[in-house]
Amino acid sequence: MKPAVLICRAVFPDIIDRLREHFEVETNEADVVWTQPELIAHLQGKAGVFITGTQPIDTALLADCPELRAVCSMAVGYNNIDVPACTARGVLVSNAPDVLTETTADFGFALMMAAARRITESEHFLRSGAWTKWTVNAFAGADVHGATLGVLGMGRIGQAIARRGALGFGMPVLYHNRSRLDAATEAALGARWVDKETLLRDSDHLVIVVPYSAASHHLVGAAEIALMKTSATLTNIARGGIVDDAALARALREHRIAAAGLDVFEGEPAVHPELLTLPNVVLTPHIASASLPTRRAMANLAVDNLLAALGVGPQKGKPPTALNPGVLA
Ligand code: DGY
């Protein structure tokens, strides 16, 4: 009998077909967001699971799903997975890095530009019928070219954003990260490491790209925002919870910074109600990696990992982007 796997959310049909060649596949074509007890019920008897960045895989779930051997996510962020707990139980975990880097960086840059140049705010004005004449200072925002770009978190996506800023827009780039890039990479990106306070003080446009963890919870709150220029913008494409959304809403309302671009939110899909009322914030529903080719590549990478983890396909036994490959040793 073929092993059974679960695909937690609706995905492209050919993704399902790739898995059906080797496994009994349970799908969720209605795309229901299962509660944790529902997820556990669907996981009974499953050797592997294809997840996204939102299903929590924790100790309690692992204890209730003893047959589970592989958890393969199509997201790069894996703060929803307790990797040490999986490792302790011999469960292979993979995420989906690299394939979304450039698409996510494109979107981060677009969101930063939309905030700086007041694009959605002015579009709402036009659509409302309020536009009756051209005006010298209407929706005059901040320049992006030549302004100082600040990148908080300098992993793959941070570096791709820095490259866009430095090479495409002539922006001096500052960054802060726990570990510094080597000198050659810094030189290629035209990026300079600074401490967090300097980054906040000196950036014209701050883009946040750090992974979420207990250590990065509210990494940017009222005290940090207070250090920023009143003309600055803040863009978060990382994870909800890294920015204190209530503090940010207050700062935007009081014009302590000029504008923000947010693709991720604390407690999403709920959004802090005050953010919804403010004109100087661009809000998008966690779509930074959502180009069709990239979402397909992310899903295919999760399948590559699931096949390999469960011992089939050309990469059998060697999932390409395993986070704990040692469990298969
Ligand atoms: C990721 O891949 O982490 C994106 O945020 C989608 O979840």
Boltz pocket constraint, residues with backbone or C-beta under 6 A from the ligand:
constraints:
  - pocket:
      binder: B
      contacts: [[A, 52], [A, 53], [A, 74], [A, 75], [A, 76], [A, 77], [A, 78], [A, 96], [A, 100], [A, 237], [A, 238], [A, 286], [A, 289]]
      max_distance: 6.0
